[in-house]
């Protein structure tokens, strides 16, 4: 009897590389009070527990702004803001401690669930809270006394790391003590950002009400550099948006990425499974803020021809690449993508579309010998995939004589010459006997 592969099996297989990639990696999750008030919150907790069971080291930093506001209203108290920071007087501080303490207990309780009919069954997660952060007062600014609103003085990174090494989830809130024994109200984004930076975390993860950062057409922007994210944040702040989940995340992610946190992810707290989709699928679902690189991946220009020729000539002489004349390269330069480092072309690849067949050929892939230890081939592939999608292509294919395993590792599948577009089949060189591989976009 033939057993059909189910969606569940396919999902497990497709996520396996990401499970391996994320194991033993450190992520700081910034969870605003809005997320905890949403009906999807228990699903988020379940997914956090799943990440823990898969070997990720997690620090969960929670905020409690809406809960604090609700409690203040119940007591008839008002707290003004100065430069986006709540002014926390003595009365407000007691309410802040009460609301933050309740949120902390609620999160701990949810992460402690172990009912057999829930995704938390058998999890046995240790949730650790403590005085990992030492605070100090913000003081007086422009004649405004912040009272018990504070900022971070130091973080016990060694203490946090010891708990993570024991597979515990470290839970941190917006209230921290000082060396004088006082309590101060901090912003959760500052705590999450500084912990991520000083812990040298691999990821900072935040939640908002949307799918991520949206463009003018309300479409999710999948990836931003800090220099691209900064004007978006400034535009939001100029429009009066300083406290939304998106603005808080952008402030933290920009600072974190510039300080060495390689990736920050923003996803929706309303969508069930968003955290899993973002971390364990090729495309993701939200917005990533990624570190700026000394290297740039860009479309080639006519001035890059000399650098491309220097790069591909040795490979052509070895018979790895098909020889291209300078004249041919000048005609085809718009099809090329390059990696540039300090003015040097250290990588290149070309995309030749076959629009009628809704496919394209990835060709002339080359990396400078001194730079082959990184993921630059993956960078070129990802760039060409985006270009192919923008052209409406559904697949890309390659013909290779020496790099079969590398392309298989990137998800390509072995195919036959008959899978090529007719016009490309006519040009196939049977003497080279190149392997044909295809990748669905």
N, C-alpha and C positions, 0 to 999 in steps of 0.2 A: 504494500500500500504506500502510495506517495504521500509524504507528509508536507503540507504546505507551510511555508515560512510565514509566521504571523507578524503583525505590526509590532507586537511586544518583543519578539526575537530580533527583528531588524533594529528596533530602538536600542536594545542592549548592545548589539554589535556596533552600531554607529557611535554609541557613547563611550565605548571601551577606551579609545585613545585619550579622551578627555578625563576619564576616571584615572588613568595612569598619569596624565599630565598634572592633575590637581592634587594627587596624593602627596601628603607632607608639605603642601604649600600653605602659606598663611594668608588668611583673608580677614579684613576688618569690615564688619557689616554695620552700617549706619541705619538704624531703624527709628524713624520718627514716630511721634505719638499718633499721627494721623493713620499710619499703617496699623497700629495696634487697635485702633477704634474701628477698623474696617472688618467686614464679615469674613474676608479672606485671610485674616491673620492666622488662624489655626493652620491653614495650609502652608503659610510661610514658615511657621514653626516646624511643621512636619518636614519641610524641605531643608531647613537648617539642620535638623536632626539627621537627615539623610546625608548631607555633606559631612557631618561629623563621623558618621559610620563609614564613609568612604575614605576617611583618613585625612580630611582637611583640618587644619588648625584654625579655629575660629575665635575671634574676639567680637562680641556683640555689644555695640554701644547704642543705648536707647535714649531717645528724647521723650519729653512729656509735655510739650507746649500746650496742646489742646486740653489735656487733663488738668494742667495747672490753671489754665484760663477758666475752665469749668469750676474748679474748686474756689478760685478767687471770687467768681461771680456768686457762688453760694454764700460766701462770707461777706459779700458786699464790698470787696476790695478792688481797687484799680491800681495797676502798675504801669506807669509811662515807660516809653522806650526812648533810648538815645543812641543814634547810629545803629539801629537795628538790635540793640541789646536791652533786655528788660532791666529796669532799675529795681533791685530787690531789697526792700527795706526789712526791718525786723519782723513785722507782721507777715509780709509776703513770704519771707524765708521759711516760716513755719508751715505755710501752705505748700510751698515748693517741696519741702522735705516729705510732707505727708503724701502728696500726689506722686512724687518720684518713687518713694518707698513702696507705695501700692503697686505701681507699674512693675517695679523690680520683682516683687513677690508674685505677681500674675505671670510674668514671663518665666520665672523659675518653676512655677507650678505647671505651666503648659509643657515645658521641656522635661518635666518629670513624669509625664503621662506614660503608662505602659499597658493600657488595656489591649486585650488580644484582638479586638476588632478594629484597631486603629493602626495607622502607619507607624506609630511610636512603639508598637509592641516589641518588647525585648531590647529597647534602646539603651537603658541604664546609663543615661548621660549625667556626668558630674558637671554641675553649673557652679562656678566659683566667682564670688564677688569679694571685694576687699578694698583696702586703702592703697590701691595701686597708683592713684593720682594724688599729688599734693598740690593744693591750690594757693593762690594769693589774690588779694583784692585788685580789681581794675583801677580803683582809686577815683580821682576826680579828673574830668575832662571837660574843658570849656566851661568850668564852673559847675558842672553837673556831677554830683557824687553818686557813683554806682552802688554804694552801700555794700550789700552782700552779693553782688554780681562779681565774679572773679575770672581768672584765667589760670592756665596751667603753670606751675612752677617747676615741677619735675614729675617724671613717670618712672615707676619701678619696672623697667623693661625686663630685668632678670627674673623678677617675681612672676610676671606674666608668662614669660617663656617657660618657666618651670611647670606652670599649670598646663600650658599647651602641650608640652612634652609628655604629660600624663594623659593626654587625649581629653582634657576637660575643656568645656566652653567657658571662656572668661566673659562675665557679664558686667558691664560698666554703665553707669548712669550719669546724669548731668549735675549731681551734687558731689562735691569733694571737700575734704578737710584740709586745714592749713597747719603749719607748724605751731601756731598759737592755739590750736584746738577749736577753731571756728569752722563753720560750714559756709561754703560759697556755691552759688548757682552758676554753672558754666553752660556754654552752648554745646550741644551734643556734637555738632559738626567740628568744633575745635578739638574735642576729646578724640573723636574718631580719626580726624586727620593727623593729629600729632602722634597718636598711638601707631597708626599705619606707617608714618615716616620713621619714627624712632625704633619701631619693631622691624623695620625693613620688610614690610609685608609685600606679598606678591600682588595683592588686590585690595582695593577699597570698593565696597558695594553699597549703593544707596537706593532708596525707594522714593517714588513720587506717584502722583495720581495718574499721570499719563504713561505711555509706553516708554518714554525716554525724553530726550530733548527734541522738540519738534521744529521743523522749518516753517516757512510762511504758508506752505500748502498743507500744514498739519500732518506732515509725514515725518517718521522717525529718522533722525540723523544717526546713522550707524556708528560713525567714528569721528572723533574730533581731536585735534592737537590742542594743547593748552593755549597756543596763540590764536586758534580759531574759537575756542570756548570763551576766552576772556571778553571779547566784544559782545558776545551773546549775554554773558552775565551782566556786563555794564548796562546793556540796553534794558534788561529786566529791572535792575536796581534803579535806573533812571525813571522807569515807569512805576516805581513804588513797590516792586515785588522784591522784598528782602527776606521774607520768611517762608516762602513756599519750599516744598521738598526739592524741587529742581534747582532753585537758587542756592539753597544751603549745600546741596551736593556739588554744584559747580564750583563754589568757593573752595570747598574741601578738596575736590578732585584736581583742580588746577594747581593748588599748592602741593598736593601729594605727588602729582606727576613730575612737577619741576624739582621735587626733592628726591626723586628716585623710585617712587612706586610706579611700576611699569604700566599697570592697567587699572582703571577705575570704571565701574559699570553702574549705570542707572537704569532701573527697571520699574515696572508698575507694581504697586502693592495690591491693586485690584484684580490683576489677572492671575488665575490659578496656574501654578507651575512656571511662572516667569523666571524665577531664580534658576530652576533646572534647565529651562530652554536656553537661557543666556549662557550658562557655563558649559553645557554638554551638547551643543549643536554647532554646526559649522557657521551658520549665519547669525546665531544669537537672536535676540528679540528686542534689545534696548539700545542704549547709547554707550559707547566706550570712549573714555578720555585716555589717550595713549601718550607715552613719553615722546618728546621731540628727539629726533635722532640727528647725529652729525651727518648722516647719510640721507639723501633724498631720492625717492622713487618718483620719476616723472616721465612724461612723454619726450622722446628724443627730438632734437632740433638739428638743423643742418650743420651747426658748429660742432656737433658731437660725433660727426662721421669719423674724424681722425682717431678719436678715442675708441670708438667701436671697432674700427679696423685693427688697431693695436691689440684689442682684446680677442678678436675672433681669428686672426691670421694663424696663430700657433695651432688652434684647434682644427682649422681648415687643412693645415699642412699634415696633421696627424690623421686626417680623414674622418674626424669626428663630426665636423660640420661641412655642409656643402659650400663650395667656394662661391663668394659673391664679389663681383667687381665693384670698384668705387662708384661707377656710373649707376649700377643697379641699386646700390645702397642709397645713393642720393634720391632715386625715384621712390624708394620704399621707406625712407626715413620716418614718415608719419605713422608707420605701422609699428615702430620700435618703442619700447619702454626701456629706460636705463636706470641704474642705481649710480648716483654721483656722490663721491666723497672727496671733499676738499678740491673740487675741480677735476677729479680723476674719474673716468668711467670705469667702475669696477664690476658692473654686471649689465647684461642686456638680454632682451627677448623680444620677439616680434609676434604680432597677431595678424593673420591673413584671413579675413572673413569670407565665407561662402554663404551669402545671404539667402540665396534660393533654398539651400539645404538647411538653413538655420544653424550652421555650425561654423567653426573657425579653426585654423591651424596655429598652434603655438610652435614657433620655430626659432632657430638661431639663439638658443639659450646658452649663455656663457657667463661664468663668474671668474674674476681675476684669481689666479692661484693663491695669492696671499690672503684672500678673504673667503675661502671656501668652508671655513669651520662654522660659520654662523647660519642663519636661516634666510639667507638672501635669495636663494632660489624660490623659497616659499613666498617671500615678499613679491618677487616678480610674478609668480603664478597668481597670487591674490589680486595684484593690480590688473593683470590681463583678464582675469575672471570678471572684474568689475567693468572693464571696457567691453568685454563680450556681451555681458548682460545689457549694458547701455545700448548696444547695437541690436538687441532683440534675439541674440543667439541662444540656443538651448543646450548646445554641447560644444566642447572644444576637443581637438585631437592632436596627437603628436606622433611623429615618426622618429624613432631613435635607434641607434646601433650600440650605444654604450651606457645609457642611463635608465635601463628598463626598471630596475628595482626602485630607484628614486621616484619615478613617476607612479609606480604601484603604491609606494608608501603615501603618496599624496592623494590617493583615491581613484587614480585612473584604472581602467580595466582593459585587458588585452582584447583586441578586436582583429578583424580580418581586413585585407585590402578592400574587399567588397563593401565595407562600411564607410569608405571614403566617398566624398562627393564625386560624381562622374568625371568632372574636369580634373580633379586631383588624382583619380585613378589613372588617367591617361598619362600623367607625369610621373607616376611611381617608378622608381629605379629598381628593377628586380635584381640587378647586380649587387646593390648595397644591402638588399634584403632587410631593410629597416623594419623594426617592430612597430605595429600600429596600436596605439592606446587611445581610449576615449574617456572623457569625463563629463558627466551630466552637471549642468549648472543649476 
